[in-house]
Amino acid sequence: MASWAGFPDRPAPVAVVWKPMHQNALSMDVRLRIRHLDPGCFALVMATGIVSIDVGQHGMTALARALFGLNLLAYAALLLMSALRLRWFPRELLADFVSPGRGAGFLTLAAATCVLGSQCLLVVRLPRLADGLLLAGAVSWAALVYLFLAAAITARIKPGFTRSINGGWLVAVVATQALAVLLVLRTASASAFDPVGLFTALCLYLLGAALYLLIITLVVYRLVFFPLRARDFTPPYWINMGALAITALAGSLLVRHIPPADSLTPLLPFVKGFTLFFWATATWWIPLLVILEGWRYLWRRVPLRYEADDWDIVFPVGMYTVATYELAQALQLDFLQVIPDVGVYVSLAVWLFFAVAGLRRLFRHRTQA
């Protein structure tokens, strides 16, 4: 018989045997979660960040700061898990990145970094951290956008149009506009006026608008002219609206912060019209998306269960509210204020719904394990 504490014939206590087994099972569970980490997992940070900014705009300062603290922890945890996945499971990560249907999800890292940076300026006053996140957001945006598109273009084997394109591709637009938003906010909060920063933000705004018009054409073509199963209408299609909303937000902030006597001032009428165009189109998308959700769950009876990409619904809802709030101020359209006044509670309720659903699934998984 195996010895324990120097006594060959004495059996080991149950607790001593059980503890290593329990720890080993927990370690295996963590490694499994890291191995299958969703490429779009940073949508959680994007959603929590925009809801934090949303409630902060409406005077709920304590709640906004609490959500910022939670978001900072979530960002750090997901960043660590992503780094461990790159170290432990590089093949799985690379396979996800070069997959046209999943690779765009990695761009949520750049978007989430910029949204968290915006929180550092709007919810709490941490300009140094905002500067670091601005740099990290810019580097990750440039690297991920170009590498993803290069991988999609040069792939020798392509899965076909319907399996490749989806609303998740529009995260490229969201990341671009999130960087523009953070750059405008940081430029506006600086002690000295930075014309280069505003010009760069304006160029990013226009680039994001061009990317949206390009990608949404493919997305709508796929939705209208190819068969769509109810299970294939996934939450990333809500980014059809969310990408428009963040574009409207970036344009509204540019309108508010470009000085009256600046060299960019002659472009303001164009920016105002273009921004209103994107906001109106975002508004048009909302009823259609709600109808399609009803078709998915009520008509086709797809089971309602929590998935990581459900946060792709929360972010567009919160972003639309924040964008409308800024648009109403930029264009002096006070009658629009009723939308964010109601929308803040809608976005908070949607965030709470998916947060509870996610915690319930995590708890159920732990108890079953």
Buried (B, 14 or more C-beta within 10 A) or exposed (E): EEEBEEEEEEEEEEEEEEEEEEEEEEEEEEBEBBEEBBBBBBBBBBBBBBBBBBBBBBEBEEBBBBBBEBBBEBBEEBBEBBEBBEEEBEEBBEEBBBBBBBBBBBBBBBBBBBBBBBBBBBBBEBBEBBBBBBEBBBEBBEEBBEBBBEBBEEBEEEEEEBEBBBBBBBBBBBBBBBBBBBBBBBBBBEEEEBEEBBBBBBEBBBBBBEBBEEBBEBBEEBBEEEEBEEEBBBBBBBBBBBBBBBBBBBBBBBBBBBEEEBEBEEBBEEBBEBBBBBBEBBBEBBEEBEEBBEBBBEEEEBEEEBBBBBBBBBBBBBBBBBBBBBBBBBBEEEEBEEBBEEBBEBBBEBBEBBBEBBEEEEEEEEEEE
